Amino acid sequence: MAVLRIRGVALSDGEPVDLYADGDRWTADPVPGAELVAEGWILPGLVDAHTHPGAEAPGRPLDDDILRSDLRAHLDSGVTLIRSPGLAGDPPAWFGGEDDSPRAVHAGPWIVQQGQFFEGWGRRPEPVDLPAVAAEQAGRTGWAKVVVDWKPGDDVIPVGVLREAVARVHAAGGRLAVHSQHAAGGEAAVEAGVDSIEHGMGLDPALLPLLAERGIALTPTLAVITESLQRIAADPEAAGRSWYVPGASAHGRLTAAAVEAGVTVLAGTDTRPHGGIAREVRAMVAARVSPHEAIAAASWTARAYLGLPGLVEGAPADAVVYDADPRADLNLLGKPRAVILRGKRIQ
């Protein structure tokens, strides 16, 4: 099989690169007879850091055919790596490892409190058992996901329980993500020292320096929250009653402030249909995040946070190539010239 070669301007740093796929690793050493498959502006693959593929609706079971279709939609959009902080069930062994689906990390099923979350999804241990359940999950897959709050008035997982979960997950060599969409849940997550806050709606902006200091990432899932707000706001009666409106209305400002404060911000979609990472990047830019930082959240920053280097010697051979600089024209994000995964051209 011919060796694949790419050449062009690499982001994040804008420096020229000329790379060869030595199996599933990039090398800068020229390989005789290599095929130049793409030339242009190059990203080390796009990343969707918050996606739940494989189930057609909340509460429905994981389905292999739907999972394969969802993963292909991600790949077609240029996403070569996903993080699934919560799945409808334990995924099949091939998840994240096949040539026609992105690399993947996941947290298994959500860990939730009794009486909360979507019926049919998640594990519901007693509070005393939650840290052990989280540690067991993280020991198997590297991540666990806890739903720290749910509807208004629901109990928030106590800080002490969450702090013990963090300690035990870290002892198992893993990381802990939490779902939060209320101020009290976000405060508990920061105090406990979790690894990532998913959504983060209602998070007190005064806590952002602590997120940066403690290395807590924020995945704002901004586009889906903004779109939900638009639907609610279209009905004045519903908007007046909805707890959702204040937090969602401030969420773009919170996202931009997090970037400004030095928080690791990750791009994630949290919606169907899959393959919409470019929409999340555009939502960040609309919220006054710079195009460079917004694309970073969906590419090299997210890859680094998830343990994969970018376009450097020895890095996994993933890349997305564009005809021009996507920072200057965000519409290009959905129109890659080439998508390369594991050293093979997929598109």
N, C-alpha and C positions, 0 to 999 in steps of 0.2 A: 504494500500500500504506500502511495506517495506521501512524503512528509509535507505537512501543511505549513505555509508561511504567511504572516501578516506584516504589514509595514505602514507606518504613518505617525500621527501625533497622538501621544498617550495622555489620557487624563487619569490622575489629577494634575500632573505637573506641567503639561504642555510640551514635554520633551519628545524628540523623535525616538521611535523604537523600530526595531527590525527583529521579529521573533519567529522561531521555528518550534513546532510542536513535536517534542521528543516523547512520543506516547502521550501521556496525560500531564506533561510538564513543559513549560516554556523554557527554551534555551536561546541565548543570543549567539551561540556558535553556529556559523553557517553550515547548512546541510546540503551537500551536492544533490542536485536534481529536485530540490524542494519546489512545490507548486505554490506560487503566489496567488492566494485565493481572494485576498481583499486588501485594499489600500485606502486609507482615509483617516478619520478621527476615531480613536479606539478607546472604549471603556472595558474594564476587566469583567464584563458581564453585568447585567442588572440584577437587583435583589428585591424580592418582596418579603419583607421581614415580619409580616403579619397576614397570614392567609390560612384558610381552613378548607382545603380541597377535599373532594370525595363524598360529600353529602349534598343532596339537592335542596334541602331546607333545614332550618333549625329543628333538632330533635330526631331527624331521620338518620338511619344507620349509614355507616361507611360502605360505599359500593365501589368495587374495583373498576368497573367500566367508567363510572363518573370520575373516579380518581385519575385514571389515565387521561381522560378528556380534559380535565381541569389542568393537569400538569402540562399537557401539550399546549394549551392556551397560554400558559405562562411562558413556555419556551418560545412560542411564536412571537411573543411580545419582546423578546430579548432577555427574559429573566432566566439566568443560569443557576440561581441559588434561591431557595425559599427557606423561611423559618415558619413552622406551623405551631404557634403557641396554643395548642388545643386541637384535637381531632375527634371525630365522631366515634372512633374506636382505635384499637391498635392497628397500625398500618401493615400491609404485607411486607415480606422480607425484601422485595425488589424496590420499595419506596426510596427514592433518592439515589438509586444506583444504576438505573438503566440509561442507555445511550440516548433515548428519545424522551427523557424527562429530566428536569433540573436536579442538581444536587439538593439535598434537603436535610434540615435538622428539625426535630419536633419534640414536643413535650407530652406526647400521648394524650389521653383524654383529660379534660379539664378537671380540676379538683375544686369542689364547690361545697357550700353549706347546705344543710338539709332545708328543703322548701324554697330554694333559690335556683336560678338559672333555668335553661330550657329542659323541659321534661324529656327524658330519654337520653340526655347527654351528660357526661361527666361522672366522676366518682364522688360519693358523698360520705366521707368518713366523719366520725364524731370529732369534735375539736381536739380532744386529747390525742387522737390518732393521726391528725392531719400532717404534722411534721414527718412522721415515719412514712406515710404514703407518698409525700412529696420527695423524700430522700430516695425511696425505692425507685420511683419513676426517673428521677434525675440520674441515678446510678445506672439505669439501663440505656437512656437515650441522651443524656447530657443536659436536659432541661425538664423542669416541671412548671406547670401553670396553675395558679390559684386565683379564683375569683374572689377578690377581697371585699367587694361590695356589689350590690345588685340594684334593686329598686329603692326609691326613697322610703325611708323608715325601716328598711331591712337592717338586721344586725351586720356590723362590720366585723371582720375577723379580728380578734383582739391582737394588739401589738405584740404581746408576749408570745402568743401562739405563732404569729408570723415571724417573729425574730428567731424562735427555735427552729422553724422550718428553714429559714435562711441558713442557719448554722449547720443543720443536718444535711441540707442539700449541698452546701459547700464542702462539707466533710466527705461527701460521696463523690466529689469532683465535678459537680454540676452547677447549674445556674437556675435561678428562680425568677420567672416572669409573673406579674400580677395584672389582672383586669381591674381597672378602677375608673369610675365615671362620676364620683362624688368627692367632695373636698375631704371628708373624714377618711375615706379609703385611701386617697392619695397621701394624706399625712401619715397614716399608719404604714404605708409602703415605704415611704422615705425614712421614717424613724426606724423601721426594721432593717433597712439596708438591703432591699431586694436588688436584683440585677437589672430588671427592666420593668417599666410601667407601660402597660398597653392602654391606649386611648388617653388616659390622664385628664379627661374632661373634668373641669371643676378644680383642678390642682391649683393651689395657692401659688402665684408667681414668686412670692417671697421665698419659696422652697427651691427655686431653680439653682441658686448657687450651691446648695447642698447636693443636688443631683450631680452637678458637675464635679464637685469635690469628691463624692463617693463613687463616681463612675457608674451611676444609675442611668441607663438609657431610657429615652422616651420614644415610643412609637405612637404618634398622634392619630393615625388613621383619619387624616383631616378631610379628605374628599368625601368619604361616606358620612361623616358627621355633618359636614356642611350641606350635603344633599338632603339629609334627613331634616335638618333645620329648615331648609327651603320648603319642604313639603308641609311641615307643621305650621310655618309662618303663613302659608297660603290660606289657612283657615284661622281667622282672628280669634274665634271662640276657642279652638284647640290650643292656639299659641298662648292665650291668656291663662289656660289651666296647666300647661305643660311645665314640669320641672326641668325639661331638657333645654328649654330656650336660653336661659342665662349662661349655662356652661358652654353650649354649642356656639352661642354668639361670640364668646370670648376666645374660642379655641384657636382661631387663626392667630390672634395676637399672642396667645400663650406659646404656640409653636415657634413663631418668629423670635419671641423673647428667649425661649430655650436655646435656640441656635446662638443668639447673641451672648448668652450667659456661658457658652462653652459646653453645654450638655450634648452628649452623643444622641443625635436625633436620627431615627431610622424611618424609612418609608415603608408603609404597609397598607394594604388595600382593604382587607376584612369584608369583602363583598363578592357576590356573583354578579355577572359572569367574571371568570378569572382572566388574567392578562391585562389588567387595567393600571399597571404601575405608572405609566406616563400620566394618567389622570391625577394620581397622587402628587407627582412632581409639580404638575401645573397648579394644583391647589396650594402647595407650599409657596410657590412663586407669587400667586395671587395674594397670599397672606404676607408678602414682603420678605420672604426668605430669598436670598440671592439665587439665581439659576445655578451657580457653581455649588453652593451648599445644598440646594434641593436635589441636584443630580448626585452629589456625594452621598446623600442619605439613601439613595436608591442604587448605589454602586460601591465605590471603593471604601467609604466609611462603614457601610453595612457589612461588606465582606471582611474588613479588618476586625470588626466587632465580633463576627461569627467565626473568626480564626483562619480566614483565607487571605493570603497576600494578593496583590494586584498584578500588574504587568511587569513582573521582575523575574530574573533567573530563578528557575526551580519552582515557580508558582504553578498552581493548577492551570491547565491550558484552556481557559475560558476567555471569551472576548465577544464584544459587540462592536461592529464597525459601521460608521456612518459616513455619508458623503461630505458632510460639513460639520462644524462645531455645534453640537446639540444645545450648548448653552446659549448660543445666539438665536436658535430657532427650536423651541421645545417641541414643535410638531414633528421634528425628525426622530424623536425618541420612539415613536411608533412605526418608524419606517427604516429599520436597519438594513444596511447593504448586505451584511453577513452576520450570522450568529454562530459562534464556535463554542462547543462544549466537549470537554474531555479530549481535546485535540482533534475533533472532527467537525466539519462544517455541517450544521443542522439546517441552516437556511441561507 
